[in-house]
Amino acid sequence: MSQQTTHEQYYVPDQSKWPIIATIALLVTFYGLGSWFNDLKAARDSSNGPLIFFVGALLIAYMMFGWFGAVVKESRAGLYSAQMDRSFRWGMSWFIFSEVMFFLAFFGALFYIRYWTGPWLAGEGDKGISNMLWPGFEYSWPLLNNPDPKLYPAPEGTISAWGLPLINTILLVSSSFTLTWAHHALRKNNRQHLKIGLGLTVLLGVAFLILQIEEYVHAYTELGLTLGSGIYGATFFMLTGFHGAHVTMGAIILTVMLVRILRGHFSPEQHFGFEAAAWYWHFVDVVWIALFVFVYVI
C-alpha cells in the first residue's frame, strides 16, 4: 500500500513533544494564578504568582505556535484526508461545546444569586429564614447595598447598557457579518474580498477590546465597581472578563488566519482552519449577546 493510499485511510503523526509541553505550561500557569490570588487574599506585600503566571503564559504561547505550526505543515504537505477532516470537525465541535458549558456555569451562578440566594437573604422564599444572618437587609439587583458593607464596599453605580456595552454589541455583531462575508468570498475564491472581510473582522474585534478596557477603567476608578465590591462586582467581572479573554484569543486566531491567507493558504475546497476560527468567533458573539441582555440590560 502506497503512502498516499495510507493517508487516505488515516494519518498517524510522528511522535511529538507538544502534549507534554502543554501539560507543563498549564500546570505552571494555574499554579501561578492560584498563588497570585492567594497572596492577594492574604494581603501579602510581595508575590511570585504574577511572574510564575507570566512564565506559564509564555510556555502556552510557545506550545500553541509550535503545535499549530506542525499541523499547518502537515496539512500543506497533503498528509490529511477526509477522515482527518472529520476528526478535526468533531474535535472543534466538542471544544466549543465545552466552552458553552463553561459560560453556562457562570450564567447559572448569576441566575442562582439573582433569583434565589439574594431574596432568601432578604427573608423571601422558602429559605427566607436566612435573613437572620443580616437583619434588615433589603435585596435588589443590581446589588448596591451589600449585607456587610464593611467587608465588601458596595459600588456607587453600574455600567449603563446604552453606552459602551451597546457600541460593543454593534461592533461584535458587525464582525460576524464581515467574517461571514469573508467566508463566502473564500468559497468563491475571491481573495480580495476575503482579505478585506477578515481584516475588518480583526479590526472590529480589537476595537471591542479597547472599549472594554475603557469600560473597566471607568468601573474601577469612578464607580468603585471591582472584583472586591461584592457579589455583583464578582459576577460582572467574571462573566465579562472571561468573555474578553475569549475575544482576545479569537482575535489572535483570526489574525493568524489573515497572515495565512496573505501567504496564499486555503482553497475553496480545503479551509477547515478558517472555518474553525469562524465557528469560534460566532460562538463568542452569541455569548456577548447573552451577556448584554442578562448582565447589562435586565
C-alpha positions in Angstrom: 0.0 0.0 0.0 1.4 3.4 -1.0 1.9 6.2 1.4 -0.8 8.3 -0.3 -3.3 5.5 -0.1 -2.5 5.1 3.6 -3.1 8.8 4.2 -6.5 8.4 2.5 -7.4 6.0 5.3 -5.9 7.6 8.4 -2.9 9.7 9.2 -0.7 8.8 12.2 1.5 11.7 13.1 5.1 11.4 14.3 6.0 11.4 18.0 5.5 15.0 19.4 6.8 16.9 22.3 3.9 19.3 22.3 1.4 17.4 24.5 3.9 17.2 27.4 4.9 20.9 26.9 1.2 21.8 27.0 0.7 19.9 30.3 3.7 21.6 31.9 2.6 25.0 30.6 -0.9 24.6 32.0 0.4 23.4 35.4 2.8 26.4 35.7 0.1 28.9 34.6 -2.6 27.8 37.0 -0.1 27.4 39.9 1.0 31.0 39.3 -2.6 32.2 39.1 -3.6 30.3 42.3 -0.5 31.7 44.1 -1.3 35.2 42.9 -4.9 35.1 44.1 -4.0 33.5 47.4 -1.3 36.2 48.1 -3.8 38.9 47.2 -6.3 37.4 49.7 -3.7 37.2 52.4 -2.6 40.8 51.7 1.0 39.9 51.2 3.3 42.7 50.1 5.1 40.6 47.5 4.2 37.6 45.5 5.9 35.4 42.9 2.5 34.5 41.5 2.4 37.1 38.7 5.9 36.0 37.5 5.0 32.3 37.5 1.8 33.0 35.7 3.6 35.1 33.1 6.2 32.3 32.5 3.3 29.8 32.1 1.5 32.0 29.6 4.7 32.3 27.6 5.0 28.5 27.6 1.4 28.2 26.4 2.1 30.7 23.6 5.2 28.7 22.6 3.3 25.5 22.6 0.4 26.8 20.6 2.7 28.4 18.0 4.7 25.2 17.6 1.8 22.7 17.7 -0.4 24.5 15.3 2.5 25.2 13.1 3.2 21.5 12.9 -0.5 20.9 12.0 -0.3 23.6 9.2 2.8 22.0 7.8 1.2 18.5 7.7 -1.9 19.9 6.1 0.1 21.9 3.5 2.1 18.7 2.7 -1.1 16.9 1.7 -1.0 14.4 4.6 -4.6 14.8 5.7 -7.6 13.0 4.3 -11.4 13.2 4.6 -11.1 11.1 7.7 -8.8 13.7 9.3 -11.1 16.5 8.3 -14.0 14.7 10.1 -11.7 14.3 13.2 -10.9 18.0 13.2 -14.5 19.0 12.9 -15.6 16.7 15.7 -12.7 18.0 17.9 -13.6 21.6 17.3 -17.3 20.9 17.9 -16.6 19.3 21.3 -14.2 22.1 22.2 -16.9 24.7 21.5 -19.4 22.6 23.5 -17.1 22.6 26.5 -16.9 26.4 26.2 -20.7 26.6 26.1 -20.8 24.6 29.4 -18.1 26.9 30.8 -20.2 30.0 30.3 -23.4 28.3 31.3 -21.8 27.6 34.7 -21.2 31.3 35.2 -24.7 32.3 33.9 -26.1 29.6 36.3 -24.3 31.3 39.2 -25.7 34.7 38.2 -29.3 33.4 38.0 -29.0 31.5 41.2 -27.8 34.6 43.1 -30.3 36.9 41.5 -33.5 34.8 41.8 -32.8 32.6 44.8 -29.9 33.5 47.2 -30.5 37.3 47.2 -34.2 37.0 48.0 -33.6 34.4 50.7 -31.1 36.7 52.5 -33.8 39.4 52.4 -36.4 37.0 54.0 -38.2 35.9 50.9 -38.9 32.4 49.6 -38.8 29.0 51.3 -35.4 29.7 52.8 -36.2 33.2 54.0 -35.0 32.3 57.4 -31.6 33.1 56.1 -32.4 36.8 56.8 -31.2 36.2 60.4 -27.7 36.5 59.1 -28.2 40.2 58.2 -31.4 41.5 59.8 -32.8 44.5 57.9 -31.1 43.6 54.6 -33.2 44.6 51.6 -32.4 42.9 48.4 -32.5 44.5 44.9 -30.5 43.8 41.8 -28.0 45.2 40.8 -26.8 44.7 44.4 -25.6 48.1 45.5 -26.4 47.6 49.2 -24.2 44.7 50.3 -25.3 42.8 53.5 -21.8 43.6 55.0 -20.6 46.9 53.5 -17.6 46.9 55.8 -16.3 43.6 54.3 -17.4 44.3 50.8 -17.8 48.0 50.0 -20.7 48.4 47.6 -20.2 50.1 44.2 -21.5 53.5 43.7 -23.2 52.6 40.4 -23.4 50.3 37.5 -22.3 50.4 33.8 -25.2 51.7 31.6 -26.1 49.2 28.9 -26.8 52.0 26.4 -23.2 53.4 26.3 -20.1 51.4 25.6 -21.8 48.0 26.0 -24.3 48.9 23.2 -21.4 50.1 21.0 -19.5 46.9 21.7 -22.6 44.9 20.8 -22.8 46.6 17.5 -19.1 46.0 16.9 -19.3 42.3 17.6 -22.5 41.7 15.6 -21.0 43.6 12.7 -17.8 41.4 13.0 -20.0 38.3 12.5 -21.3 39.8 9.2 -17.8 40.7 7.9 -16.5 37.3 8.8 -19.4 35.6 7.0 -18.7 37.8 4.0 -15.0 36.7 4.1 -16.1 33.0 4.3 -18.3 33.3 1.3 -15.5 35.1 -0.6 -13.2 32.2 0.2 -15.7 29.7 -1.1 -15.9 31.7 -4.3 -12.1 32.1 -4.4 -12.4 35.9 -4.2 -9.2 36.5 -2.4 -9.5 40.3 -2.4 -12.9 40.3 -0.6 -11.6 37.6 1.7 -8.7 39.7 2.8 -10.9 42.8 3.3 -13.6 41.0 5.2 -11.2 39.2 7.5 -9.2 42.3 8.1 -12.3 44.3 9.0 -13.3 41.5 11.4 -9.9 41.7 13.2 -10.2 45.5 13.5 -13.7 45.3 14.9 -12.5 42.7 17.5 -9.6 44.9 18.5 -12.0 47.9 18.8 -14.2 45.9 21.1 -11.3 45.1 23.4 -10.1 48.7 23.5 -13.6 49.9 24.5 -13.9 47.1 27.1 -10.7 48.3 28.7 -12.0 51.8 28.8 -15.2 50.5 30.5 -13.2 48.6 33.1 -11.1 51.7 33.9 -14.4 53.7 34.3 -15.8 51.0 36.6 -12.7 50.8 38.8 -11.8 54.4 39.1 -15.2 56.2 39.0 -17.8 53.7 40.2 -15.9 51.6 42.7 -17.2 48.5 40.8 -14.4 46.0 41.3 -14.0 42.2 41.9 -14.0 43.0 45.6 -17.2 45.1 45.7 -19.5 42.2 46.5 -21.3 39.5 44.5 -22.4 41.9 41.8 -18.9 43.0 41.0 -17.6 39.4 41.1 -20.2 38.1 38.7 -19.9 41.1 36.4 -16.1 40.8 36.0 -16.0 37.0 35.9 -18.5 36.9 33.0 -17.3 39.9 31.1 -13.6 39.2 31.9 -13.7 35.7 30.7 -15.6 36.8 27.6 -12.9 39.4 26.9 -10.3 36.7 27.2 -12.1 34.7 24.6 -12.4 37.7 22.3 -8.7 38.3 22.7 -8.0 34.6 21.8 -10.4 34.8 18.9 -8.8 38.0 17.5 -5.3 36.3 17.7 -6.7 33.3 15.9 -8.3 35.4 13.2 -5.0 37.4 12.8 -3.2 34.1 12.2 -5.8 33.2 9.6 -5.3 36.5 7.9 -1.5 36.0 7.8 -2.0 32.5 6.3 -4.4 33.9 3.7 -1.9 36.6 2.8 0.6 33.8 2.2 -1.7 32.0 -0.1 -3.0 29.3 2.2 -6.5 27.8 2.0 -8.6 27.0 -1.1 -12.4 26.9 -1.7 -12.3 23.2 -1.2 -10.0 22.9 1.8 -10.1 25.6 4.5 -11.1 24.0 7.8 -8.6 26.1 9.7 -10.6 29.2 8.6 -13.9 27.5 9.3 -12.8 26.5 12.9 -11.8 30.1 13.6 -15.1 31.3 12.2 -17.1 28.9 14.4 -15.2 30.1 17.5 -15.8 33.8 16.7 -19.5 33.3 16.1 -19.7 31.5 19.4 -18.0 34.4 21.1 -20.5 36.8 19.5 -23.5 34.8 20.7 -22.1 34.7 24.3 -21.8 38.5 24.2 -25.4 39.0 23.2 -26.4 36.9 26.2 -24.1 38.9 28.4 -25.5 42.2 27.1 -29.1 41.1 27.8 -28.6 39.4 31.2 -25.7 41.4 32.7 -26.3 44.9 31.4 -29.9 45.2 30.4 -32.0 43.0 32.7 
